[in-house]
Amino acid sequence: MRLRLGEVIRVLDRDSALAIAHELGEVYAAAFDDGDAGNFATEMLPTHSARDDFKLVAADQDGRLVGLAYGFTGHRGQWWADRVADAVGPELAAEWIGGHFEVVELAVLPDVQRQGIGTALMRELMRGLHNPRALLTTYADDRPAPRLYRRLGWQLLVADLGWGSALYGLDRRVPVGS
């Protein structure tokens, strides 16, 4: 993925991410239209950034923050991992959940969506991870986000977890396209 002139993808550590939490929250809220920027900045991001192997990537276009993606190493005993494990059953849970890289959010401002920024963010987010597997949930219906993940080699593991979200997994030990 070649970035266009004026686009930069940067990796932020915990302190750098928290320093611009409110700006990241505004992108999150705008991308999801019903997102709560304040809750993202004061609750979600601080909680998630304290987790193992937290990684956040941000996209800037002409000096303006336009997107973000982040995740961390997920473990059993955490709310999302346990909720998904309960929904998928013991075999799938044993294979995929625990020690996985958990993609929490991918958010791009609406006015710059479908320009390849989400692809660039996801590629950079997944670069250099030690986790053999990664998981995420997204819309269960056909929207741009699930199509993006499939293009990037993610496989649909469960079409509907029971709350309108699909579970996707990426086995990072298997080259994409094989």
MODA-V82384 format. One line per field, one symbol per residue. psi: psi as a letter, one per 20 degrees, with the letter a starting at -180 (. if undefined). burial: # if it has 9 or more other C-alpha atoms within 8 Angstrom, else .. Layout:
psi->???
burial->???
This chain:
psi->opqrpipppqpprgghghhkghghhhggghhjhjqogggghifgghghiirpkpppqqpqoljppirqqrarpqqqiqggghggghhirhggghhhpojqpoogqoppphijqkjjggggghghhipjqiphqqqqqaqhrorhghhggghjjqqogphoiikjqqpqqooiipqpj.
burial->......#.#..###..##..##.########...############.##.#..########...###########.....##.##..#...##..#########.####..##...######.##.....#.####.###.....#####..####.####...########......
